[in-house]
């Protein structure tokens, strides 16, 4: 009889622990969802700040007062290649990207900051 009572009490304690864990997980889920919903403005602002690599390249070229023709001659590529990089049709190779950072006087980190990745 004593052992049966012990097993019943143990089963009830385990049941309480499981129920408490489920309630706690539900509480965490609600808290995370609430935080996500409240961050809508921040997410929208971040999305507006993000730009494509082409937009960043064009922005830096214009800041430096350079034409696409000048950039193409400095890098040894066609003006159409520079145009394609800026309109997002293609991306510059790594060596051209590094050459652009030197030409524009910015670090690669600065150039790639706030760049949104292409969704393929």
Residue frames as qw, qx, qy, qz and C-alpha x, y, z in Angstrom:
[[0.000, 0.886, 0.463, 0.000, 0.00, 0.00, 0.00],
 [0.316, -0.790, 0.110, 0.514, 2.81, 2.35, 0.91],
 [0.399, -0.154, 0.607, 0.670, 4.59, 1.62, -2.43],
 [0.225, 0.610, 0.677, 0.344, 1.37, 2.18, -4.42],
 [0.114, -0.940, -0.250, 0.201, 0.87, 5.57, -2.73],
 [0.409, -0.575, 0.344, 0.620, 4.50, 6.44, -3.45],
 [0.371, 0.161, 0.687, 0.604, 4.02, 5.62, -7.17],
 [0.094, 0.815, 0.552, 0.149, 0.84, 7.71, -7.34],
 [0.242, -0.895, -0.028, 0.373, 2.57, 10.68, -5.69],
 [0.438, -0.337, 0.520, 0.651, 5.60, 10.29, -7.98],
 [0.313, 0.447, 0.694, 0.470, 3.32, 10.15, -11.04],
 [0.025, -0.921, -0.386, 0.039, 1.50, 13.31, -9.88],
 [0.351, -0.748, 0.194, 0.529, 4.79, 15.15, -9.33],
 [0.413, -0.047, 0.641, 0.645, 6.02, 14.15, -12.79],
 [0.189, 0.687, 0.642, 0.284, 2.69, 15.26, -14.27],
 [0.163, -0.933, -0.183, 0.263, 2.99, 18.63, -12.49],
 [0.411, -0.514, 0.402, 0.637, 6.55, 19.10, -13.76],
 [0.348, 0.243, 0.702, 0.572, 5.52, 18.33, -17.34],
 [0.051, 0.843, 0.526, 0.104, 2.49, 20.64, -17.09],
 [0.287, -0.851, 0.016, 0.439, 4.68, 23.40, -15.63],
 [0.423, -0.260, 0.541, 0.679, 7.22, 22.97, -18.43],
 [0.260, 0.517, 0.684, 0.444, 4.48, 23.18, -21.07],
 [0.087, -0.931, -0.343, 0.092, 3.03, 26.33, -19.49],
 [0.384, -0.693, 0.226, 0.567, 6.51, 27.89, -19.28],
 [0.401, 0.026, 0.639, 0.656, 7.23, 27.08, -22.96],
 [0.139, 0.745, 0.599, 0.260, 3.87, 28.60, -23.93],
 [0.242, -0.905, -0.125, 0.328, 4.76, 31.72, -21.89],
 [0.419, -0.443, 0.432, 0.665, 8.13, 31.99, -23.71],
 [0.334, 0.350, 0.699, 0.526, 6.44, 31.56, -27.08],
 [0.004, 0.892, 0.449, 0.054, 3.91, 34.32, -26.33],
 [0.347, -0.802, 0.089, 0.478, 6.70, 36.59, -25.08],
 [0.425, -0.184, 0.571, 0.678, 8.78, 36.01, -28.25],
 [0.235, 0.581, 0.669, 0.399, 5.77, 36.58, -30.50],
 [0.131, -0.932, -0.293, 0.167, 4.93, 39.80, -28.68],
 [0.391, -0.625, 0.293, 0.608, 8.52, 41.02, -29.06],
 [0.389, 0.125, 0.671, 0.618, 8.47, 40.17, -32.78],
 [0.117, 0.769, 0.587, 0.225, 5.19, 42.01, -33.35],
 [0.234, -0.917, -0.114, 0.301, 6.47, 45.07, -31.49],
 [0.448, -0.453, 0.425, 0.643, 9.63, 45.16, -33.63],
 [0.570, 0.622, 0.507, 0.174, 7.72, 45.76, -36.88],
 [0.139, 0.986, -0.035, -0.083, 8.92, 49.39, -37.15],
 [0.388, -0.674, 0.564, 0.278, 12.53, 48.36, -36.61],
 [0.642, 0.100, 0.704, 0.286, 12.28, 45.63, -39.25],
 [0.459, 0.805, 0.360, 0.105, 10.73, 48.04, -41.77],
 [0.059, -0.954, 0.243, 0.166, 13.41, 50.65, -41.07],
 [0.537, -0.417, 0.666, 0.307, 16.12, 48.05, -41.53],
 [0.635, 0.419, 0.610, 0.223, 14.58, 46.96, -44.83],
 [0.290, 0.949, 0.120, 0.004, 14.62, 50.59, -46.04],
 [0.267, -0.824, 0.447, 0.223, 18.28, 50.97, -45.06],
 [0.688, -0.089, 0.659, 0.291, 19.25, 47.83, -46.95],
 [0.468, 0.721, -0.207, -0.468, 20.28, 48.29, -50.54],
 [0.952, 0.267, 0.095, 0.118, 21.57, 46.16, -53.35],
 [0.667, -0.296, 0.262, 0.631, 25.25, 45.93, -54.21],
 [0.395, 0.498, 0.425, 0.644, 24.52, 47.81, -57.44],
 [0.167, -0.925, -0.247, -0.234, 22.91, 50.69, -55.56],
 [0.612, -0.708, 0.099, 0.338, 25.90, 50.88, -53.21],
 [0.639, 0.015, 0.364, 0.677, 28.37, 50.86, -56.12],
 [0.212, 0.701, 0.379, 0.566, 26.48, 53.63, -57.90],
 [0.376, -0.911, -0.167, -0.016, 26.20, 55.65, -54.70],
 [0.642, -0.540, 0.208, 0.504, 29.97, 55.49, -54.11],
 [0.532, 0.277, 0.421, 0.681, 30.75, 56.26, -57.77],
 [0.031, 0.835, 0.330, 0.439, 28.54, 59.35, -57.69],
 [0.527, -0.827, -0.056, 0.190, 29.96, 60.42, -54.31],
 [0.626, -0.334, 0.322, 0.627, 33.43, 60.34, -55.89],
 [0.298, 0.773, -0.077, -0.554, 32.19, 62.30, -58.93],
 [0.223, -0.289, 0.821, 0.438, 33.15, 59.56, -61.36],
 [0.693, 0.303, -0.210, -0.620, 31.45, 58.45, -64.55],
 [0.941, 0.012, 0.327, -0.080, 30.86, 54.84, -65.52],
 [0.721, 0.649, -0.165, 0.181, 33.32, 55.41, -68.37],
 [0.008, 0.769, -0.543, 0.337, 36.05, 56.55, -65.95],
 [0.707, -0.362, 0.547, -0.264, 35.46, 53.56, -63.65],
 [0.945, 0.283, 0.162, -0.026, 35.53, 51.15, -66.58],
 [0.551, 0.720, -0.329, 0.265, 38.84, 52.57, -67.87],
 [0.245, -0.695, 0.570, -0.364, 40.38, 52.53, -64.38],
 [0.749, -0.217, 0.585, -0.223, 39.45, 48.85, -63.91],
 [0.035, 0.340, -0.820, -0.460, 40.06, 47.73, -67.49],
 [0.301, 0.367, 0.878, -0.068, 36.48, 46.58, -68.08],
 [0.058, 0.435, 0.547, 0.713, 33.75, 47.80, -70.40],
 [0.242, -0.137, 0.203, -0.939, 31.37, 50.58, -69.47],
 [0.709, -0.182, -0.431, -0.527, 28.56, 48.06, -69.98],
 [0.621, -0.109, -0.715, 0.301, 30.09, 45.85, -67.27],
 [0.091, -0.007, -0.457, 0.885, 30.00, 48.77, -64.81],
 [0.490, -0.116, -0.150, -0.851, 26.41, 49.49, -65.85],
 [0.735, -0.157, -0.623, -0.220, 25.44, 45.85, -65.30],
 [0.429, -0.078, -0.684, 0.585, 27.04, 45.88, -61.82],
 [0.096, 0.006, 0.289, -0.953, 25.11, 49.01, -60.91],
 [0.616, -0.063, -0.192, -0.762, 21.74, 47.86, -62.22],
 [0.635, -0.240, 0.637, -0.365, 22.13, 44.42, -60.63],
 [0.848, 0.379, -0.230, -0.290, 22.22, 42.39, -63.84],
 [0.856, 0.141, -0.397, 0.300, 25.59, 40.98, -62.79],
 [0.575, -0.806, 0.080, 0.120, 28.03, 41.24, -59.89],
 [0.292, 0.806, -0.510, 0.068, 31.68, 42.21, -60.14],
 [0.839, 0.057, -0.486, 0.239, 34.31, 39.55, -59.59],
 [0.665, -0.657, -0.179, 0.307, 36.11, 39.58, -56.27],
 [0.569, -0.093, 0.124, 0.808, 39.17, 41.20, -57.82],
 [0.068, 0.534, 0.336, 0.773, 37.03, 43.90, -59.47],
 [0.482, -0.786, -0.361, -0.142, 35.15, 44.44, -56.21],
 [0.663, -0.505, -0.074, 0.548, 38.44, 44.99, -54.37],
 [0.396, 0.179, 0.258, 0.863, 39.61, 47.31, -57.16],
 [0.159, -0.722, -0.408, -0.535, 36.37, 49.29, -56.77],
 [0.582, -0.747, -0.263, 0.185, 36.93, 49.67, -53.03],
 [0.575, -0.262, 0.093, 0.769, 40.42, 51.08, -53.70],
 [0.202, 0.405, 0.406, 0.794, 39.10, 53.36, -56.45],
 [0.320, -0.752, -0.374, -0.437, 36.27, 54.68, -54.26],
 [0.130, 0.470, -0.521, 0.701, 38.51, 54.95, -51.20],
 [0.717, -0.382, 0.186, -0.552, 36.36, 52.73, -48.98],
 [0.237, -0.298, 0.919, -0.102, 36.96, 49.43, -47.26],
 [0.326, -0.110, -0.857, -0.383, 35.24, 46.29, -48.49],
 [0.150, -0.401, -0.802, 0.417, 33.36, 46.24, -45.19],
 [0.140, 0.439, 0.178, -0.870, 32.09, 49.78, -45.73],
 [0.314, 0.174, -0.571, -0.738, 31.04, 48.98, -49.30],
 [0.404, -0.163, -0.873, -0.220, 29.20, 45.80, -48.33],
 [0.040, 0.188, 0.666, -0.721, 27.62, 47.25, -45.17],
 [0.455, 0.389, 0.374, -0.708, 23.77, 47.14, -45.31],
 [0.351, 0.266, -0.679, -0.587, 23.78, 45.12, -48.53],
 [0.805, 0.027, 0.391, -0.447, 20.84, 42.75, -48.88],
 [0.310, -0.219, 0.878, 0.292, 21.65, 39.34, -50.29],
 [0.491, 0.146, -0.508, -0.692, 20.04, 38.21, -53.51],
 [0.677, 0.010, 0.627, -0.386, 17.24, 35.72, -53.00],
 [0.264, 0.336, -0.753, -0.500, 17.72, 33.02, -55.58]]
